[in-house]
Amino acid sequence: MLIAPGAGGSANSPTLTALADAIAATGVMVERTVPYRLTGRRRPDAPSGLETNVRDRTVAVTKRMGVGAEELVLGGGSVGGRICSQVVAGGLPSAGLAMASYPLLVPGRPERLRTSRVPVVDVPCLFVVSGSHDAFGSPSELLEAAEVIPGPVSHVWLEGGDRGLG
């Protein structure tokens, strides 16, 4: 699995670490990708740069592991998961997507749903542990938006959880 953090997050952010540790405990190899942090910047690249990084890291990881991209699950927290979903929606093969705290809307502006950013993919999608009090999208808003996904979709909610899944 290849996972990426949310905006401003690091490879060692609590959400990314918990996600990576839980997945690795099942025997799955997990690789984290945080290109802008490696250069000392706190702010993420533009979406096109993040998408390029996910594609490049996917090629590198699959080559090193000797597997095809269709055997790799992509995902991450917030914008990291969103970027992975966009890359898969754009044609990159993947075994599935796992996205924590998916950024569905602009906080305080429910009329500005980012439904166009919900991936239209035919791979299994897991919207992981989105907090039930996440300002970027409630469970009902996320459930409704995910109806456009033709592949199997699962949700796991942390009752009372917020953006940081606390």
DSSP file (Angstrom, degrees, kcal/mol; ACC not computed):
  #  RESIDUE AA STRUCTURE BP1 BP2  ACC     N-H-->O    O-->H-N    N-H-->O    O-->H-N    TCO  KAPPA ALPHA  PHI   PSI    X-CA   Y-CA   Z-CA
    1    1 A M              0   0    0      0, 0.0    30,-2.9     0, 0.0     2,-0.5   0.000 360.0 360.0 360.0 140.2    0.0    0.0    0.0
    2    2 A L  E     -ab  31  74A   0     71,-2.6    73,-1.7    28,-0.2     2,-0.3  -0.971 360.0-176.1-113.8 123.9    1.2    3.5   -0.8
    3    3 A I  E     -ab  32  75A   0     28,-2.7    30,-2.4    -2,-0.5    73,-0.3  -0.931  10.2-164.2-126.2 148.7   -0.2    6.2    1.5
    4    4 A A  E     - b   0  76A   0     71,-1.8    73,-1.8    -2,-0.3    77,-0.1  -0.940  20.2-120.2-128.3 148.4    0.1   10.0    1.4
    5    5 A P        -     0   0    0      0, 0.0     3,-0.1     0, 0.0     6,-0.1  -0.252  30.3 -97.1 -82.5 172.6   -0.6   12.6    4.2
    6    6 A G    >   -     0   0    0     73,-0.2     3,-2.4     1,-0.2    72,-0.1  -0.257  65.5 -58.3 -75.4 173.3   -3.0   15.5    4.2
    7    7 A A  T 3  S+     0   0    0      1,-0.3    -1,-0.2    -2,-0.1     3,-0.1  -0.309 128.8   7.8 -56.7 129.9   -1.9   19.0    3.5
    8    8 A G  T 3  S+     0   0    0     34,-0.3    -1,-0.3     1,-0.3    35,-0.1   0.382 103.9 126.0  78.6  -5.3    0.8   20.1    5.9
    9    9 A G    <   -     0   0    0     -3,-2.4    -1,-0.3    68,-0.1     2,-0.3  -0.315  48.1-143.0 -80.4 167.1    1.0   16.6    7.3
   10   10 A S    >   -     0   0    0     -3,-0.1     3,-1.8    -2,-0.1     6,-0.2  -0.761  32.1 -99.3-123.1 172.0    4.2   14.5    7.5
   11   11 A A  T 3  S+     0   0    0      1,-0.3    -2,-0.0    -2,-0.3    -1,-0.0   0.711 125.9  48.7 -62.4 -18.6    5.0   10.9    7.1
   12   12 A N  T 3  S+     0   0    0      4,-0.1    -1,-0.3     5,-0.0    -3,-0.0   0.152  78.2 135.3-109.3  18.0    4.9   10.7   10.9
   13   13 A S    <>  -     0   0    0     -3,-1.8     4,-3.0     1,-0.1     5,-0.3  -0.338  67.7-114.2 -62.8 150.2    1.6   12.5   11.5
   14   14 A P  H  > S+     0   0    0      0, 0.0     4,-2.5     0, 0.0     5,-0.2   0.884 114.9  47.6 -55.3 -41.9   -0.6   10.7   14.0
   15   15 A T  H  > S+     0   0    0      2,-0.2     4,-2.4     1,-0.2     5,-0.2   0.947 115.6  43.1 -65.9 -48.0   -3.3    9.8   11.4
   16   16 A L  H  > S+     0   0    0     -6,-0.2     4,-2.9     2,-0.2     5,-0.2   0.893 115.3  49.9 -66.1 -39.5   -0.8    8.5    8.8
   17   17 A T  H  X S+     0   0    0     -4,-3.0     4,-2.9     2,-0.2     5,-0.2   0.930 112.2  46.9 -64.1 -45.8    1.2    6.6   11.5
   18   18 A A  H  X S+     0   0    0     -4,-2.5     4,-2.4    -5,-0.3    -2,-0.2   0.915 114.9  47.1 -63.0 -42.6   -1.9    4.9   12.9
   19   19 A L  H  X S+     0   0    0     -4,-2.4     4,-2.1    -5,-0.2     5,-0.2   0.943 114.8  45.5 -63.6 -48.6   -3.1    4.0    9.5
   20   20 A A  H  X S+     0   0    0     -4,-2.9     4,-2.8     1,-0.2    -2,-0.2   0.913 114.2  48.6 -62.7 -43.6    0.3    2.6    8.4
   21   21 A D  H  X S+     0   0    0     -4,-2.9     4,-1.9    -5,-0.2    -1,-0.2   0.910 111.4  49.3 -64.2 -42.7    0.8    0.7   11.6
   22   22 A A  H  < S+     0   0    0     -4,-2.4     4,-0.4    -5,-0.2    -1,-0.2   0.900 115.5  43.6 -64.7 -40.1   -2.7   -0.9   11.5
   23   23 A I  H ><>S+     0   0    0     -4,-2.1     3,-1.5    -5,-0.2     5,-1.2   0.923 112.1  51.8 -71.4 -44.2   -2.2   -2.0    7.9
   24   24 A A  H ><5S+     0   0    0     -4,-2.8     3,-2.0     1,-0.3    -1,-0.2   0.832  99.3  65.7 -61.6 -31.7    1.3   -3.2    8.4
   25   25 A A  T 3<5S+     0   0    0     -4,-1.9    -1,-0.3     1,-0.3    -2,-0.2   0.716  95.8  58.2 -63.8 -19.5    0.1   -5.3   11.4
   26   26 A T  T < 5S-     0   0    0     -3,-1.5    -1,-0.3    -4,-0.4    -2,-0.2   0.455 126.6-100.4 -87.7  -0.9   -2.0   -7.3    8.9
   27   27 A G  T < 5S+     0   0    0     -3,-2.0     2,-0.4     1,-0.3    -3,-0.2   0.476  80.0 134.4  96.7   3.5    1.2   -8.2    6.9
   28   28 A V      < -     0   0    0     -5,-1.2    -1,-0.3     1,-0.0     2,-0.3  -0.727  58.1-122.3 -89.2 133.2    0.8   -5.7    4.2
   29   29 A M        -     0   0    0     -2,-0.4     2,-0.4    -3,-0.1    -1,-0.0  -0.585  30.1-160.7 -73.0 132.1    3.8   -3.6    3.2
   30   30 A V        -     0   0    0     -2,-0.3     2,-0.4   -28,-0.0   -28,-0.2  -0.960  10.5-172.9-120.5 131.5    3.2    0.1    3.6
   31   31 A E  E     -a    2   0A   0    -30,-2.9   -28,-2.7    -2,-0.4     2,-0.4  -0.975  12.2-148.9-120.8 136.8    5.1    2.9    1.9
   32   32 A R  E     -a    3   0A   0     -2,-0.4     2,-0.5   -30,-0.2   -28,-0.2  -0.830   7.0-159.9-104.6 144.4    4.5    6.5    2.8
   33   33 A T        +     0   0    0    -30,-2.4    21,-0.0    -2,-0.4    -2,-0.0  -0.984  25.5 152.9-127.6 124.6    5.0    9.3    0.2
   34   34 A V     >  +     0   0    0     -2,-0.5     4,-1.3   -30,-0.1     3,-0.4  -0.558  10.3 171.1-145.2  72.7    5.5   12.9    1.2
   35   35 A P  H  > S+     0   0    0      0, 0.0     4,-0.7     0, 0.0     3,-0.3   0.864  75.3  49.0 -61.3 -42.3    7.6   14.6   -1.6
   36   36 A Y  H >4>S+     0   0    0      1,-0.2     5,-1.9     2,-0.2     3,-0.5   0.823 108.0  55.0 -70.4 -29.7    7.4   18.2   -0.5
   37   37 A R  H >45S+     0   0    0     -3,-0.4     3,-1.5     1,-0.2    -1,-0.2   0.814  98.7  62.8 -71.5 -29.3    8.3   17.4    3.1
   38   38 A L  H 3<5S+     0   0    0     -4,-1.3    -1,-0.2     1,-0.3    -2,-0.2   0.771 103.2  49.7 -65.8 -24.1   11.5   15.7    1.8
   39   39 A T  T <<5S-     0   0    0     -4,-0.7    -1,-0.3    -3,-0.5    -2,-0.2   0.339 124.3-104.5 -95.3   6.2   12.6   19.1    0.4
   40   40 A G  T < 5S+     0   0    0     -3,-1.5     2,-0.2     1,-0.3    -3,-0.2   0.461  77.5 132.8  89.1   1.5   11.9   20.9    3.7
   41   41 A R      < -     0   0    0     -5,-1.9    -1,-0.3     1,-0.1    -2,-0.1  -0.601  43.4-160.9 -87.2 149.7    8.7   22.6    2.6
   42   42 A R  S    S+     0   0    0     -2,-0.2   -34,-0.3    -3,-0.1    -1,-0.1   0.728  72.6  75.4 -94.5 -28.3    5.6   22.5    4.8
   43   43 A R  S    S-     0   0    0     -7,-0.1    -2,-0.1   -36,-0.1   -36,-0.0  -0.687  85.3-118.0 -90.8 136.0    3.1   23.4    2.1
   44   44 A P        -     0   0    0      0, 0.0    -1,-0.1     0, 0.0    -2,-0.1  -0.237  29.9-100.7 -70.2 160.0    2.2   20.7   -0.4
   45   45 A D        -     0   0    0      1,-0.2    -9,-0.0     2,-0.1     5,-0.0  -0.146  53.2 -77.5 -64.2 169.9    2.8   20.9   -4.1
   46   46 A A    >>  -     0   0    0      1,-0.1     4,-2.2     4,-0.0     3,-0.8  -0.330  53.0 -99.5 -62.7 156.3    0.0   21.9   -6.5
   47   47 A P  H 3> S+     0   0    0      0, 0.0     4,-2.7     0, 0.0     5,-0.2   0.858 124.5  55.2 -50.0 -40.2   -2.4   19.0   -7.2
   48   48 A S  H 3> S+     0   0    0      1,-0.2     4,-2.1     2,-0.2     5,-0.1   0.892 109.0  47.7 -63.4 -37.3   -0.7   18.2  -10.6
   49   49 A G  H <> S+     0   0    0     -3,-0.8     4,-2.1     2,-0.2    -1,-0.2   0.886 112.0  49.2 -68.4 -39.2    2.7   17.8   -8.8
   50   50 A L  H  X S+     0   0    0     -4,-2.2     4,-2.3     2,-0.2    -2,-0.2   0.891 110.7  50.7 -66.3 -39.2    1.1   15.6   -6.1
   51   51 A E  H  X S+     0   0    0     -4,-2.7     4,-2.4    -5,-0.2    -2,-0.2   0.917 109.3  50.8 -63.8 -43.0   -0.5   13.4   -8.8
   52   52 A T  H  X S+     0   0    0     -4,-2.1     4,-2.9     1,-0.2    -2,-0.2   0.911 109.5  51.4 -60.2 -42.3    2.9   13.1  -10.6
   53   53 A N  H  X S+     0   0    0     -4,-2.1     4,-3.1     2,-0.2     5,-0.3   0.921 108.7  49.9 -61.3 -44.5    4.5   12.0   -7.3
   54   54 A V  H  X S+     0   0    0     -4,-2.3     4,-2.2     2,-0.2    -1,-0.2   0.923 113.3  46.6 -62.1 -43.5    1.8    9.4   -6.7
   55   55 A R  H  X S+     0   0    0     -4,-2.4     4,-2.1     2,-0.2    -2,-0.2   0.946 115.3  46.0 -61.8 -47.7    2.3    8.0  -10.2
   56   56 A D  H  X S+     0   0    0     -4,-2.9     4,-2.3     1,-0.2    -2,-0.2   0.911 113.9  47.8 -62.7 -43.8    6.1    8.0   -9.9
   57   57 A R  H  X S+     0   0    0     -4,-3.1     4,-3.0     1,-0.2     5,-0.2   0.865 109.0  55.1 -66.6 -35.4    6.1    6.5   -6.4
   58   58 A T  H  X S+     0   0    0     -4,-2.2     4,-2.5    -5,-0.3     5,-0.3   0.931 109.2  47.0 -62.2 -45.0    3.7    3.8   -7.7
   59   59 A V  H  X S+     0   0    0     -4,-2.1     4,-2.1     1,-0.2    -2,-0.2   0.929 114.8  46.8 -61.2 -45.6    6.1    2.9  -10.4
   60   60 A A  H  X S+     0   0    0     -4,-2.3     4,-2.4     2,-0.2    -2,-0.2   0.922 114.6  45.6 -64.1 -45.3    9.0    2.8   -8.0
   61   61 A V  H  X S+     0   0    0     -4,-3.0     4,-2.4     2,-0.2     5,-0.2   0.927 114.3  47.0 -66.2 -45.5    7.2    0.7   -5.4
   62   62 A T  H  X>S+     0   0    0     -4,-2.5     5,-2.0    -5,-0.2     4,-1.4   0.882 112.9  49.9 -66.5 -36.3    5.8   -1.8   -7.8
   63   63 A K  H  <5S+     0   0    0     -4,-2.1    -1,-0.2    -5,-0.3    -2,-0.2   0.932 112.6  46.7 -65.1 -45.3    9.2   -2.2   -9.5
   64   64 A R  H  <5S+     0   0    0     -4,-2.4    -2,-0.2     1,-0.2    -1,-0.2   0.869 118.3  41.8 -64.8 -37.1   10.9   -2.7   -6.2
   65   65 A M  H  <5S-     0   0    0     -4,-2.4    -1,-0.2    -5,-0.2    -2,-0.2   0.625 106.3-125.9 -86.7 -13.5    8.3   -5.2   -5.0
   66   66 A G  T  <5 +     0   0    0     -4,-1.4     2,-0.3     1,-0.3    -3,-0.2   0.853  69.7 116.6  71.6  34.6    8.0   -7.0   -8.4
   67   67 A V      < -     0   0    0     -5,-2.0    -1,-0.3    -6,-0.2     2,-0.2  -0.826  66.2-104.7-127.1 166.7    4.2   -6.5   -8.6
   68   68 A G    >   -     0   0    0     -2,-0.3     3,-2.1    -3,-0.1     4,-0.2  -0.542  32.1-111.7 -87.3 159.4    1.9   -4.7  -10.9
   69   69 A A  G >  S+     0   0    0      1,-0.3     3,-1.9    -2,-0.2    26,-0.5   0.795 115.2  69.6 -59.5 -28.1    0.1   -1.5  -10.0
   70   70 A E  G 3  S+     0   0    0      1,-0.3    -1,-0.3    24,-0.2    24,-0.2   0.556  95.6  55.2 -69.1  -5.5   -3.2   -3.4   -9.9
   71   71 A E  G <  S+     0   0    0     -3,-2.1     2,-0.4    22,-0.1    -1,-0.3   0.393  93.2  88.8-101.6   0.0   -1.9   -5.1   -6.8
   72   72 A L    <   -     0   0    0     -3,-1.9    23,-2.4    -4,-0.2    24,-0.7  -0.849  65.5-147.2-105.9 131.9   -1.2   -1.9   -4.9
   73   73 A V  E     - c   0  96A   0     -2,-0.4   -71,-2.6    22,-0.2     2,-0.3  -0.815  18.4-158.8 -92.2 135.3   -3.8   -0.1   -2.8
   74   74 A L  E     +bc   2  97A   0     22,-2.3    24,-2.0    -2,-0.4     2,-0.3  -0.834  31.7 102.4-112.4 151.7   -3.4    3.7   -2.8
   75   75 A G  E     +bc   3  98A   0    -73,-1.7   -71,-1.8    -2,-0.3     2,-0.3  -0.995  23.1 167.4 169.3-165.4   -4.7    6.2   -0.2
   76   76 A G  E     -bc   4  99A   0     22,-1.7    24,-2.9    -2,-0.3     2,-0.4  -0.974  46.6 -38.7 156.4-166.5   -4.0    8.4    2.7
   77   77 A G  E >  S- c   0 100A   0    -73,-1.8     3,-2.3    -2,-0.3    24,-0.2  -0.752  90.1 -46.7 -96.5 136.6   -5.3   11.2    4.8
   78   78 A S  T 3> S+     0   0    0     22,-3.3     4,-2.2    -2,-0.4     3,-0.4  -0.159 134.0  11.0  49.6-117.6   -7.4   14.1    3.5
   79   79 A V  H 3> S+     0   0    0      1,-0.2     4,-2.8     2,-0.2    -1,-0.3   0.803 126.9  61.8 -64.1 -27.8   -5.8   15.6    0.4
   80   80 A G  H <> S+     0   0    0     -3,-2.3     4,-1.9     2,-0.2    -1,-0.2   0.930 108.8  41.4 -61.9 -44.5   -3.4   12.6    0.2
   81   81 A G  H  > S+     0   0    0     -3,-0.4     4,-2.3    19,-0.3    -2,-0.2   0.881 113.9  53.2 -68.3 -38.4   -6.3   10.2   -0.3
   82   82 A R  H  X S+     0   0    0     -4,-2.2     4,-2.1     2,-0.2    -2,-0.2   0.921 108.9  48.7 -63.2 -43.8   -8.1   12.6   -2.6
   83   83 A I  H  X S+     0   0    0     -4,-2.8     4,-2.2     1,-0.2    -1,-0.2   0.916 110.8  50.8 -63.8 -42.7   -5.0   12.9   -4.9
   84   84 A C  H  X S+     0   0    0     -4,-1.9     4,-2.2    -5,-0.2    -1,-0.2   0.907 110.0  50.6 -60.2 -40.6   -4.6    9.1   -4.9
   85   85 A S  H  X S+     0   0    0     -4,-2.3     4,-2.7     1,-0.2    -1,-0.2   0.885 109.2  51.0 -65.9 -37.1   -8.3    8.8   -5.9
   86   86 A Q  H  X S+     0   0    0     -4,-2.1     4,-1.5     2,-0.2    -1,-0.2   0.891 109.2  50.6 -66.2 -39.0   -7.9   11.3   -8.7
   87   87 A V  H  <>S+     0   0    0     -4,-2.2     5,-2.0     2,-0.2    -2,-0.2   0.914 113.1  45.2 -66.0 -42.1   -4.9    9.4  -10.1
   88   88 A V  H ><5S+     0   0    0     -4,-2.2     3,-1.7     1,-0.2    -2,-0.2   0.910 111.5  52.3 -67.6 -41.3   -6.8    6.1  -10.1
   89   89 A A  H 3<5S+     0   0    0     -4,-2.7    -1,-0.2     1,-0.3    -2,-0.2   0.799 105.0  58.9 -62.6 -26.8   -9.8    7.9  -11.6
   90   90 A G  T 3<5S-     0   0    0     -4,-1.5    -1,-0.3    -5,-0.2    -2,-0.2   0.447 133.4 -85.3 -82.5  -1.0   -7.4    9.1  -14.3
   91   91 A G  T < 5S+     0   0    0     -3,-1.7    -3,-0.2     1,-0.3    -2,-0.1   0.371  78.6 140.1 119.7  -6.3   -6.5    5.6  -15.3
   92   92 A L      < -     0   0    0     -5,-2.0    -1,-0.3     1,-0.1    -2,-0.1  -0.571  55.7-119.7 -70.3 124.7   -3.7    4.4  -13.0
   93   93 A P        +     0   0    0      0, 0.0     2,-0.3     0, 0.0   -22,-0.1  -0.310  43.3 165.4 -62.2 148.5   -4.4    0.7  -12.1
   94   94 A S        -     0   0    0    -24,-0.2   -24,-0.2    -6,-0.1   -21,-0.2  -0.977  46.9-131.5-161.0 151.6   -4.9    0.0   -8.5
   95   95 A A  S    S-     0   0    0    -23,-2.4     2,-0.3   -26,-0.5   -22,-0.2   0.718  84.1 -52.0 -76.3 -21.8   -6.2   -2.8   -6.2
   96   96 A G  E     -c   73   0A   0    -24,-0.7   -22,-2.3    27,-0.2     2,-0.4  -0.962  52.1 -97.9 167.5 178.0   -8.3   -0.2   -4.3
   97   97 A L  E     -cd  74 125A   0     27,-2.6    29,-2.5    -2,-0.3     2,-0.4  -0.973  18.9-170.5-126.7 140.1   -8.4    3.1   -2.5
   98   98 A A  E     -cd  75 126A   0    -24,-2.0   -22,-1.7    -2,-0.4     2,-0.5  -0.967  14.9-180.0-131.0 115.6   -8.3    3.8    1.3
   99   99 A M  E     -cd  76 127A   0     27,-3.1    29,-2.0    -2,-0.4     2,-0.4  -0.963  12.7-160.3-126.6 124.3   -9.0    7.4    2.2
  100  100 A A  E    S-cd  77 128A   0    -24,-2.9   -22,-3.3    -2,-0.5   -19,-0.3  -0.843  76.7  -1.7-102.0 137.6   -9.1    8.9    5.7
  101  101 A S  S    S-     0   0    0     27,-1.0    -1,-0.2    -2,-0.4   -20,-0.1   0.928  82.6-151.8  52.4  54.3  -10.9   12.2    6.4
  102  102 A Y        -     0   0    0     -3,-0.3     2,-1.6    26,-0.1    -1,-0.2  -0.360  12.8-127.0 -59.3 128.7  -11.9   12.7    2.8
  103  103 A P        +     0   0    0      0, 0.0    34,-0.1     0, 0.0    -1,-0.1  -0.555  45.8 157.5 -82.7  82.0  -12.2   16.5    2.1
  104  104 A L        +     0   0    0     -2,-1.6    10,-3.5    32,-0.9     2,-0.3   0.853  58.8  12.1 -77.7 -36.6  -15.7   16.6    0.6
  105  105 A L  E    S-F  113   0B   0     31,-2.2     8,-0.2     8,-0.2    -1,-0.1  -0.904  79.0 -97.0-140.1 166.9  -16.6   20.2    1.3
  106  106 A V  E >   -F  109   0B   0      6,-0.7     3,-2.3     3,-0.5     6,-0.2  -0.748  55.1-105.5 -82.4 123.4  -15.2   23.6    2.4
  107  107 A P  T 3  S+     0   0    0      0, 0.0    29,-0.1     0, 0.0    -1,-0.1  -0.204 103.6  12.5 -54.0 135.0  -15.9   24.0    6.1
  108  108 A G  T 3  S+     0   0    0     27,-0.3     3,-0.1     1,-0.0    28,-0.1   0.443 114.7  82.5  79.0  -0.1  -18.7   26.5    6.9
  109  109 A R  E X   +F  106   0B   0     -3,-2.3     3,-2.5     1,-0.1    -3,-0.5  -0.535  46.0 165.6-133.6  67.5  -19.8   26.5    3.2
  110  110 A P  E 3  S+     0   0B   0      0, 0.0     3,-0.4     0, 0.0    -1,-0.1   0.697  73.2  68.2 -60.9 -18.4  -22.0   23.4    2.7
  111  111 A E  E 3  S+     0   0B   0      1,-0.2     2,-0.5    -3,-0.1    -2,-0.0   0.641  88.6  69.1 -73.9 -12.0  -23.1   24.8   -0.6
  112  112 A R  E <  S+     0   0B   0     -3,-2.5    -6,-0.7    -6,-0.2    -1,-0.2  -0.379  70.6 172.2-103.9  54.1  -19.6   24.3   -2.0
  113  113 A L  E     -F  105   0B   0     -2,-0.5     2,-0.3    -3,-0.4     3,-0.3  -0.370  31.0-143.9 -61.2 138.7  -19.6   20.5   -2.1
  114  114 A R    >   +     0   0    0    -10,-3.5     3,-1.9     1,-0.2     4,-0.3  -0.298  50.0 140.9 -97.1  47.6  -16.5   19.1   -3.8
  115  115 A T  G >   +     0   0    0     -2,-0.3     3,-1.4     1,-0.3    -1,-0.2   0.777  62.4  67.0 -65.1 -24.3  -18.5   16.2   -5.3
  116  116 A S  G 3  S+     0   0    0     -3,-0.3    -1,-0.3     1,-0.3    -2,-0.1   0.705  96.2  58.4 -67.4 -15.7  -16.6   16.5   -8.6
  117  117 A R  G <  S+     0   0    0     -3,-1.9    -1,-0.3   -13,-0.2    -2,-0.2   0.543  77.6 106.4 -89.7  -7.6  -13.6   15.3   -6.6
  118  118 A V  S <  S-     0   0    0     -3,-1.4     2,-0.1    -4,-0.3   -36,-0.0  -0.590  82.3-112.0 -71.0 128.4  -15.2   12.1   -5.5
  119  119 A P        -     0   0    0      0, 0.0     2,-0.9     0, 0.0   -33,-0.1  -0.355  17.4-151.6 -67.8 136.6  -13.5    9.4   -7.6
  120  120 A V        +     0   0    0    -35,-0.1     2,-0.3    29,-0.1    29,-0.1  -0.819  46.5 142.5-103.8  90.0  -15.5    7.6  -10.2
  121  121 A V        -     0   0    0     -2,-0.9    30,-1.9     2,-0.2   -32,-0.1  -0.886  56.2-138.6-131.8 157.2  -13.6    4.4  -10.1
  122  122 A D  S    S+     0   0    0     -2,-0.3    -2,-0.0    28,-0.2    27,-0.0  -0.169  74.6  95.4-110.0  38.6  -14.4    0.7  -10.4
  123  123 A V  S    S-     0   0    0     28,-0.1    28,-0.2    29,-0.0   -27,-0.2  -0.874  90.2 -82.4-119.4 157.4  -12.1   -0.4   -7.6
  124  124 A P        -     0   0    0      0, 0.0   -27,-2.6     0, 0.0     2,-0.4  -0.370  47.4-159.9 -59.4 134.8  -13.0   -1.0   -4.0
  125  125 A C  E     -de  97 153A   0     27,-3.1    29,-2.6   -29,-0.2     2,-0.5  -0.974  10.0-168.9-121.0 130.7  -13.0    2.2   -2.0
  126  126 A L  E     -de  98 154A   0    -29,-2.5   -27,-3.1    -2,-0.4     2,-1.2  -0.966  11.3-157.3-119.4 114.8  -12.8    2.5    1.8
  127  127 A F  E     -de  99 155A   0     27,-2.7    29,-1.9    -2,-0.5     3,-0.5  -0.796  32.3-144.3 -88.1  99.5  -13.5    5.8    3.3
  128  128 A V  E     -d  100   0A   0    -29,-2.0   -27,-1.0    -2,-1.2   -26,-0.1  -0.487  50.2 -35.6 -82.4 130.2  -11.5    5.1    6.5
  129  129 A V  E     -     0   0A   0     -2,-0.3     2,-0.3   -29,-0.2    -1,-0.2   0.678  69.3-177.9  35.4  42.8  -12.5    6.3    9.9
  130  130 A S  E     - e   0 157A   0     26,-1.1    28,-1.1    -3,-0.5    -1,-0.2  -0.552  34.6-110.9 -64.9 129.9  -13.9    9.6    8.8
  131  131 A G  E >   - e   0 158A   0     31,-0.5     3,-1.4    -2,-0.3    28,-0.2  -0.336  11.9-130.5 -65.3 143.5  -15.0   11.4   12.0
  132  132 A S  T 3  S+     0   0    0     26,-1.9    30,-0.2     1,-0.3    -1,-0.1   0.641 110.1  46.2 -69.9 -12.6  -18.7   11.8   12.6
  133  133 A H  T 3  S+     0   0    0     28,-2.8     2,-0.5    25,-0.3    30,-0.4  -0.145  78.3 145.2-118.0  36.5  -18.0   15.5   13.4
  134  134 A D    X   -     0   0    0     -3,-1.4     3,-1.7     3,-0.3    28,-0.1  -0.654  43.3-150.4 -78.8 121.5  -15.7   16.2   10.5
  135  135 A A  T 3  S+     0   0    0     -2,-0.5   -27,-0.3     1,-0.3     3,-0.2   0.642  93.9  63.9 -66.9 -14.5  -16.2   19.8    9.3
  136  136 A F  T 3  S-     0   0    0      1,-0.3   -31,-2.2   -29,-0.1   -32,-0.9   0.352 124.6 -18.8 -92.5   5.7  -15.1   18.7    5.7
  137  137 A G    <   -     0   0    0     -3,-1.7    -3,-0.3   -33,-0.2    -1,-0.3  -0.342  61.2-129.2 154.6 125.0  -18.1   16.4    5.4
  138  138 A S     >  -     0   0    0     -3,-0.2     4,-2.6    -2,-0.1     5,-0.3  -0.379  37.9-104.0 -79.8 163.8  -20.6   14.6    7.5
  139  139 A P  H  > S+     0   0    0      0, 0.0     4,-2.8     0, 0.0     5,-0.2   0.910 122.9  49.9 -54.0 -43.3  -21.3   10.9    7.2
  140  140 A S  H  > S+     0   0    0      1,-0.2     4,-2.2     2,-0.2     5,-0.2   0.897 111.3  48.4 -66.7 -38.3  -24.6   11.6    5.4
  141  141 A E  H  > S+     0   0    0      2,-0.2     4,-2.4     1,-0.2    -1,-0.2   0.909 114.1  46.4 -66.2 -41.1  -22.9   14.0    3.0
  142  142 A L  H  X S+     0   0    0     -4,-2.6     4,-2.2     2,-0.2    -2,-0.2   0.905 111.2  51.7 -68.4 -41.3  -20.1   11.5    2.3
  143  143 A L  H  < S+     0   0    0     -4,-2.8     4,-0.4    -5,-0.3    -2,-0.2   0.929 112.6  46.1 -59.5 -45.0  -22.6    8.6    1.8
  144  144 A E  H >< S+     0   0    0     -4,-2.2     3,-1.2     1,-0.2    -2,-0.2   0.926 113.4  48.2 -64.5 -45.0  -24.6   10.6   -0.7
  145  145 A A  H >< S+     0   0    0     -4,-2.4     3,-1.2     1,-0.3    -1,-0.2   0.848 105.4  59.3 -65.0 -34.0  -21.5   11.8   -2.6
  146  146 A A  G >< S+     0   0    0     -4,-2.2     3,-1.7     1,-0.3    -1,-0.3   0.563  79.5  88.7 -74.2  -7.2  -20.1    8.2   -2.8
  147  147 A E  G <  S+     0   0    0     -3,-1.2    -1,-0.3    -4,-0.4    -2,-0.1   0.713  78.7  64.0 -63.4 -18.7  -23.2    7.0   -4.6
  148  148 A V  G <  S+     0   0    0     -3,-1.2    -1,-0.3    -4,-0.2    -2,-0.1   0.615  78.4 100.0 -79.3 -11.4  -21.5    7.9   -7.9
  149  149 A I    <   -     0   0    0     -3,-1.7   -29,-0.1     1,-0.2   -27,-0.1  -0.646  57.4-163.7 -80.1 117.7  -18.7    5.4   -7.3
  150  150 A P        +     0   0    0      0, 0.0   -28,-0.2     0, 0.0    -1,-0.2   0.772  67.6  76.9 -74.1 -24.1  -19.4    2.3   -9.4
  151  151 A G  S    S-     0   0    0    -30,-1.9     2,-0.1   -28,-0.2   -28,-0.1  -0.263 103.8 -71.5 -77.8 171.2  -17.0    0.1   -7.5
  152  152 A P        -     0   0    0      0, 0.0   -27,-3.1     0, 0.0     2,-0.4  -0.409  52.7-160.8 -65.5 136.7  -17.7   -1.3   -4.0
  153  153 A V  E     -e  125   0A   0    -29,-0.2     2,-0.3    -2,-0.1   -27,-0.2  -0.968  11.1-178.1-124.6 134.5  -17.6    1.3   -1.3
  154  154 A S  E     -e  126   0A   0    -29,-2.6   -27,-2.7    -2,-0.4     2,-0.4  -0.941   7.2-160.4-126.9 152.6  -17.2    0.8    2.5
  155  155 A H  E     -e  127   0A   0     -2,-0.3     2,-0.4   -29,-0.2   -27,-0.2  -0.985   6.4-167.8-131.9 143.2  -17.2    3.4    5.3
  156  156 A V  E     -     0   0A   0    -29,-1.9   -26,-1.1    -2,-0.4     2,-0.4  -0.990  15.3-161.1-128.9 123.1  -15.9    3.2    8.8
  157  157 A W  E     -e  130   0A   0     -2,-0.4     2,-0.8   -28,-0.2   -26,-0.2  -0.848  15.6-147.8-108.2 139.2  -17.0    6.0   11.2
  158  158 A L  E >   -e  131   0A   0    -28,-1.1     3,-2.8    -2,-0.4   -26,-1.9  -0.895  31.5-129.2 -98.1 103.3  -15.4    7.1   14.4
  159  159 A E  T 3  S+     0   0    0     -2,-0.8     3,-0.1     1,-0.3   -28,-0.1  -0.312  91.4   6.2 -56.9 125.0  -18.4    8.2   16.4
  160  160 A G  T 3  S+     0   0    0      1,-0.3    -1,-0.3    -2,-0.1   -29,-0.1   0.320  98.4 140.3  84.0  -8.5  -17.6   11.7   17.8
  161  161 A G    <   -     0   0    0     -3,-2.8   -28,-2.8   -31,-0.1    -1,-0.3  -0.251  35.1-156.6 -67.0 155.8  -14.3   11.9   15.8
  162  162 A D    >   -     0   0    0    -30,-0.2     3,-2.1   -31,-0.1   -31,-0.5  -0.369  44.4 -64.6-116.4-162.9  -13.2   15.1   14.2
  163  163 A R  T 3  S+     0   0    0    -30,-0.4   -32,-0.1     1,-0.3   -85,-0.1   0.882 136.3  47.1 -55.2 -42.7  -11.0   16.0   11.3
  164  164 A G  T 3  S-     0   0    0      1,-0.1    -1,-0.3   -34,-0.1   -34,-0.0   0.352 114.7-118.1 -83.3   7.3   -7.9   14.7   13.0
  165  165 A L    <         0   0    0     -3,-2.1    -2,-0.1     1,-0.1    -4,-0.1   0.677 360.0 360.0  64.2  19.6   -9.9   11.5   13.9
  166  166 A G              0   0    0     -6,-0.1    -1,-0.1   -35,-0.0    -5,-0.1   0.475 360.0 360.0 -74.7 360.0   -9.4   12.4   17.6
